[in-house]
Every structure is written in structure tokens, then in C-alpha cells.
Amino acid sequence: MEAYHTVQKARDVHRVSTLEIIDALTENFIEFHGDRVAGDDKAIIGGIGMMGQQALTIIGVQKGLTTHENIKRNFGSSGPSGYRKAQRLMKQAEKFNRPVLTLINTSGAYAAPESEEGGIGEAIASSLMTMAELTVPTLAIILGEGGSGGAIALALADEVWMLEHAVYSILSPEGFASILWKDSKLAPQAADLMRLTAPELKELGIIERIITETNPNGEPIERSKLLEQLCQAIETKFNELVQEDVATRVQAKQARFRKF
């Protein structure tokens, strides 16, 4: 049951968000809109900001705090336009040699007839191919839920990090339980089997780093302090990645995902 408690924490609407990290990490952020095909999916925010002296492309899933905001952001579930917008920004980053940061908090891509009609499967696959081909430094961070292909589409990076109380899995525990036992109420038992928590995934080598959210006494770290620590870690990692040999870094990324 312990893993399901983490799932519930990961779903908390008050978790650190993409917009908060953008505000804390960058200056003069400019958001880009639209996929140049069908529309602008507001579940995914993307743009360019200055991280110190380094221009940085940021692509992140954004949920809302209120019902109105969640409807606007489609509860953090993007359709094809969102992933095509992400691809557009990734290709632009590659052209201008900008590192790419992706921030993930989604239960999964938008599962609806109109999403299928718009080619959601192809959009996710193309996002994976685009990220795989990037030669610029890339870092992906799971902020809350990292669900299914909707999360993986933005997580094919040089390194993948998770916040302490985030989860990352092929589908939700409820979906897993429905398939395996035909009963979504067995989600807590499913969560224990799925190995979806940050410590478990770190042990498996799926992620490289866990961002601590609690003090040694078990109390939550103050939000401003958490953001400060996270932004410092992001900047330090990108400073390291840009110094690495490009061919060596790309080979390491390819080897990282081929081993799974």
C-alpha cells in the first residue's frame, strides 16, 4: 500500500509546476504557441528563457489548480497538437544549439476519439524520434505523475530525474488493476507490483537522480527552498552536459535506452 500513498502525493494539484520552475529558473521567458498543423494545446507549455547566460528551451506539462484552469489545460493530458508543438521547439533548439529541459506531470496523453483522429500515436512516436535524434544536452524531470506514452514522449533525455514523491509508469495503478484483476479498486496492490516510485526506479537504473522533497525529520521542504535547490541542480547539470563531447553524450543516451 505504501506505493499507492506516493501515487496520491504525485496527484496532488499543489505540486511544484512547470510554470513555477520556469519563473524560478529563467528570465525573459517567451512562450511559443501552436504546432503549425492544427492548433495550440495548452496542456503543454513551451518556449525559450535565459538561464543565467545560457538560452534554454523548456517544454513542460502544466495542470491547473482550479476546475477552470484544469479545463483550460485539459487536466495535463495533451493531444497531438501538444506533442507536435514540443517537436517544433525541440527541432528549433537543435538548430540554434540550445539545451532542452522537459518537465513532466501527466496521467497520460489525451485519450479521446478526436485525439485518435488527430494521430496521437504518431505524434508520440515522432516526439520520441525527435528527442532520440537531438544532439543538444537534454534533461527530463518527472514532477508528479509520469504516465504512459504521454510522459515517455518527453522523457527520452540524456538524464531523467524524479521528485521524491513522483511516480513513473506504463499506466495508472487503476488501469493496471483493471487489466490484471478486472477491478480498479485493487489499485493499491497494483502500485506495489508496478515499481513506479522514485527509489525503485533509481534502483532499476530508469532514472539518474531523485530530488528530495522532505527534510531529515520528514517535514516537507519549504516550497521556495525546493525550487531554489531544483534550479541549482538543473543549472549545474546543464553546465556539465554542455562541456561533454557531443558524440560521446549522444552515444551514451542511445545506450541508456537500448538497455531497457
Beta strands, then each sheet from edge to edge (+ up, - down):
strand 1: 27-32
strand 2: 44-51
strand 3: 54-61
strand 4: 100-106
strand 5: 138-147
strand 6: 159-163
strand 7: 167-169
strand 8: 209-211
sheet 1: 1+ 2- 3+ 4+ 5+ 6+ 8+
sheet 2: 1+ 2- 3+ 4+ 5+ 7+
end
